[in-house]
Amino acid sequence: MTEAQQISVTVTTTLAQAWERVEWYKHHWVVEECLKTGCCLEERQLQRAERIIRLLGLLSPAAVRLLQLRDLSRQEPQTPASEGGKPMCSPWSRRKRVSRPHR
């Protein structure tokens, strides 16, 4: 089994697990819209899983912010995005910077 196949296969043995997988799948479209369309993930054409994971780590805060602004525009259509308030997710302000050796 390839690495990509391992990621997409999740063993389900109970009805509760099956419904949980259905709930996961419901979020698939939001994630796809945000990462593929909003962050242009597919245009990067990365082939190795480790590079894709690194890019996802970089793009995730932007993706969350895009979703927040999309939801704001649906709830308050007259509010400009520039007045969208503070981001709910601000990982750079909460983390201590860790020095890592260059590879």
Backbone bond lengths (Angstrom), bond angles and torsions (degrees), N, CA, C in turn:
res aa  C-N    CA-C-N  psi(-1)  N-CA   C-N-CA  omega(-1)  CA-C   N-CA-C  phi
1 M - - - 1.459 - - 1.526 108.45 -
2 T 1.325 115.47 132.43 1.459 119.95 179.90 1.529 110.03 -75.72
3 E 1.324 115.56 166.08 1.467 120.50 178.76 1.526 111.16 -61.12
4 A 1.326 117.12 -40.67 1.468 120.74 179.00 1.521 111.11 -63.47
5 Q 1.326 117.57 -39.71 1.461 121.02 178.33 1.525 110.99 -66.45
6 Q 1.325 117.46 -38.34 1.466 120.89 178.70 1.518 111.22 -62.33
7 I 1.309 117.30 -38.04 1.459 121.49 -179.54 1.527 110.55 -67.15
8 S 1.330 117.04 -38.62 1.456 119.79 -174.57 1.529 114.15 -86.92
9 V 1.335 118.46 -8.08 1.461 120.97 -178.73 1.522 109.23 -104.14
10 T 1.334 115.61 120.82 1.450 121.31 176.09 1.526 107.33 -126.73
11 V 1.319 116.40 119.03 1.456 120.77 -177.91 1.528 109.74 -68.00
12 T 1.318 115.51 132.43 1.463 122.38 179.81 1.521 107.99 -125.02
13 T 1.335 116.12 122.55 1.473 119.11 -176.74 1.519 113.63 -119.20
14 T 1.330 117.42 -11.17 1.464 119.43 -179.27 1.528 109.92 -128.49
15 L 1.314 114.87 163.02 1.463 120.10 177.85 1.534 110.73 -64.30
16 A 1.324 116.49 -38.19 1.473 120.17 178.96 1.529 110.52 -62.47
17 Q 1.333 116.83 -40.69 1.464 119.89 177.64 1.527 110.58 -65.43
18 A 1.324 116.35 -38.76 1.469 119.88 179.11 1.525 110.69 -61.51
19 W 1.327 117.51 -44.15 1.471 120.13 178.51 1.521 111.02 -66.62
20 E 1.328 116.50 -34.04 1.462 119.64 176.64 1.529 109.75 -62.60
21 R 1.344 117.03 -41.92 1.466 120.75 178.48 1.525 111.01 -64.21
22 V 1.330 117.19 -35.68 1.468 120.96 176.72 1.525 109.47 -62.43
23 E 1.329 117.16 -43.21 1.470 120.88 178.01 1.525 110.53 -62.31
24 W 1.329 116.79 -41.51 1.466 119.68 177.14 1.524 109.69 -58.89
25 Y 1.329 115.80 -45.81 1.459 120.13 -175.58 1.524 112.02 -64.45
26 K 1.311 117.20 -31.07 1.464 120.17 177.60 1.525 111.18 -58.68
27 H 1.318 116.73 -32.07 1.469 121.44 -179.19 1.526 112.35 -81.31
28 H 1.305 116.28 -13.36 1.453 121.76 -178.46 1.524 112.21 -53.84
29 W 1.322 116.93 -43.85 1.461 120.83 -175.98 1.522 112.16 -68.74
30 V 1.312 116.99 -35.44 1.467 119.92 177.75 1.520 109.54 -66.30
31 V 1.324 115.75 -46.09 1.467 120.60 -179.96 1.523 109.97 -63.05
32 E 1.316 116.33 -45.09 1.460 120.11 -179.26 1.529 111.36 -62.12
33 E 1.306 116.58 -45.87 1.465 120.21 179.42 1.517 110.96 -59.45
34 C 1.304 115.90 -45.12 1.452 120.23 -175.03 1.528 112.13 -70.99
35 L 1.332 116.97 -48.98 1.460 119.40 -175.90 1.528 112.78 -77.09
36 K 1.311 117.09 -40.75 1.460 118.51 -178.35 1.517 111.67 -76.79
37 T 1.318 117.10 -47.63 1.457 120.29 -176.16 1.526 111.32 -84.56
38 G 1.325 116.54 -53.92 1.461 120.30 -175.37 1.513 114.28 -69.80
39 C 1.334 116.81 -38.29 1.471 120.47 -176.55 1.526 113.24 -107.95
40 C 1.323 117.31 0.97 1.474 122.61 176.88 1.530 112.68 54.28
41 L 1.322 116.52 43.40 1.463 121.39 -175.36 1.528 112.24 -60.71
42 E 1.317 117.81 -42.70 1.463 120.02 -176.89 1.525 112.86 -66.53
43 E 1.312 117.13 -27.03 1.460 119.96 -179.61 1.526 112.05 -67.68
44 R 1.301 117.61 -16.30 1.470 121.69 179.96 1.525 111.25 -72.33
45 Q 1.330 117.68 -26.26 1.464 124.71 177.91 1.527 113.03 52.28
46 L 1.310 116.66 44.25 1.458 120.64 177.36 1.521 109.51 -79.92
47 Q 1.314 116.52 143.39 1.463 121.50 -177.34 1.527 112.86 -108.54
48 R 1.312 118.08 -30.23 1.468 120.89 -175.49 1.525 110.66 -93.55
49 A 1.321 114.99 136.37 1.465 121.57 -176.95 1.526 111.81 -57.63
50 E 1.317 118.04 -40.67 1.468 119.71 -177.71 1.522 111.51 -63.55
51 R 1.312 117.88 -34.90 1.465 120.75 178.36 1.525 111.47 -72.23
52 I 1.332 115.83 -37.98 1.461 119.99 177.36 1.523 109.53 -64.21
53 I 1.330 117.07 -42.68 1.468 121.40 179.95 1.532 110.26 -62.62
54 R 1.317 117.10 -42.85 1.476 120.34 177.73 1.524 111.29 -62.03
55 L 1.324 116.02 -43.28 1.462 119.78 179.71 1.523 110.71 -64.91
56 L 1.329 116.93 -40.18 1.462 119.93 177.07 1.525 111.03 -60.84
57 G 1.319 116.93 -39.44 1.462 120.48 176.81 1.520 111.81 -61.38
58 L 1.304 116.14 -36.19 1.463 120.90 179.26 1.530 111.83 -75.29
59 L 1.331 116.72 -40.68 1.456 120.81 -175.11 1.525 114.16 -84.18
60 S 1.317 118.21 -19.70 1.468 120.49 -174.85 1.525 114.00 -55.74
61 P 1.337 120.11 -46.30 1.473 118.18 178.10 1.534 112.24 -61.05
62 A 1.323 117.68 -37.60 1.472 120.32 177.25 1.522 110.27 -66.12
63 A 1.324 116.66 -39.30 1.459 120.79 179.06 1.525 110.79 -64.00
64 V 1.317 116.59 -42.51 1.466 120.33 178.17 1.527 109.75 -61.51
65 R 1.313 117.31 -43.36 1.463 120.86 -179.52 1.532 111.07 -64.89
66 L 1.319 117.13 -39.72 1.465 119.87 176.67 1.527 110.98 -60.93
67 L 1.326 116.26 -41.18 1.468 119.84 178.04 1.525 110.95 -65.06
68 Q 1.332 116.75 -39.92 1.463 119.96 178.57 1.529 110.45 -62.10
69 L 1.326 116.23 -44.31 1.469 119.74 -179.25 1.529 111.28 -68.68
70 R 1.332 116.69 -36.04 1.467 119.53 176.46 1.526 110.44 -62.36
71 D 1.342 115.70 -45.91 1.468 119.34 179.78 1.525 111.30 -64.39
72 L 1.317 117.16 -39.34 1.464 120.71 177.14 1.522 110.62 -61.23
73 S 1.325 116.68 -42.93 1.466 119.45 -178.96 1.524 111.83 -65.08
74 R 1.329 116.80 -28.55 1.463 119.93 177.83 1.525 111.83 -79.09
75 Q 1.341 116.01 -34.19 1.461 120.18 -178.73 1.520 111.99 -81.86
76 E 1.330 116.32 -38.11 1.462 122.06 -177.60 1.528 109.02 -133.78
77 P 1.333 117.61 76.90 1.466 121.14 -173.77 1.527 115.05 -58.61
78 Q 1.322 118.29 -24.07 1.464 120.68 -177.49 1.529 112.74 -83.88
79 T 1.330 117.86 -11.75 1.461 121.40 -177.47 1.522 110.49 -81.81
80 P 1.337 118.51 123.55 1.468 120.41 177.28 1.532 110.97 -65.90
81 A 1.313 116.92 149.36 1.466 121.50 179.52 1.522 111.16 -59.03
82 S 1.343 116.94 -31.43 1.467 120.36 -179.83 1.522 112.30 -65.61
83 E 1.329 116.44 -18.38 1.462 120.57 177.54 1.523 110.95 -104.87
84 G 1.314 115.88 24.88 1.461 121.83 -175.46 1.512 114.95 -73.26
85 G 1.298 117.66 3.59 1.456 119.83 178.59 1.520 111.72 79.66
86 K 1.308 114.52 -173.80 1.459 120.16 -178.96 1.526 110.12 -77.66
87 P 1.333 115.97 145.06 1.462 118.51 174.83 1.522 110.49 -63.32
88 M 1.318 115.95 142.67 1.466 119.70 177.09 1.522 110.72 -72.62
89 C 1.313 116.68 -25.90 1.453 121.75 -176.33 1.520 108.31 -115.98
90 S 1.295 116.90 117.09 1.456 120.72 178.09 1.524 109.10 -135.90
91 P 1.335 117.84 74.97 1.455 120.83 -173.24 1.516 113.71 -64.58
92 W 1.340 118.15 -28.15 1.454 119.27 -177.10 1.521 112.06 -71.74
93 S 1.305 117.84 -26.90 1.453 119.27 -178.94 1.528 112.10 -83.43
94 R 1.313 117.53 -15.39 1.461 120.67 -176.68 1.522 113.37 -100.01
95 R 1.308 117.06 -21.91 1.462 120.49 -174.99 1.511 111.45 -93.47
96 K 1.333 114.26 146.33 1.450 118.71 169.79 1.519 107.22 -84.51
97 R 1.283 115.65 141.23 1.462 119.87 180.00 1.514 109.88 -72.05
98 V 1.305 116.87 129.95 1.461 122.41 179.65 1.519 108.45 -110.49
99 S 1.295 115.45 126.62 1.456 119.97 178.98 1.517 108.61 -80.53
100 R 1.338 116.43 125.59 1.462 121.21 179.58 1.511 108.44 -123.05
101 P 1.337 115.49 142.97 1.474 118.20 177.88 1.526 110.44 -67.96
102 H 1.326 116.21 145.40 1.464 121.11 177.99 1.504 109.68 -72.15
103 R 1.310 116.25 144.98 1.477 120.07 178.17 1.489 110.97 -99.38
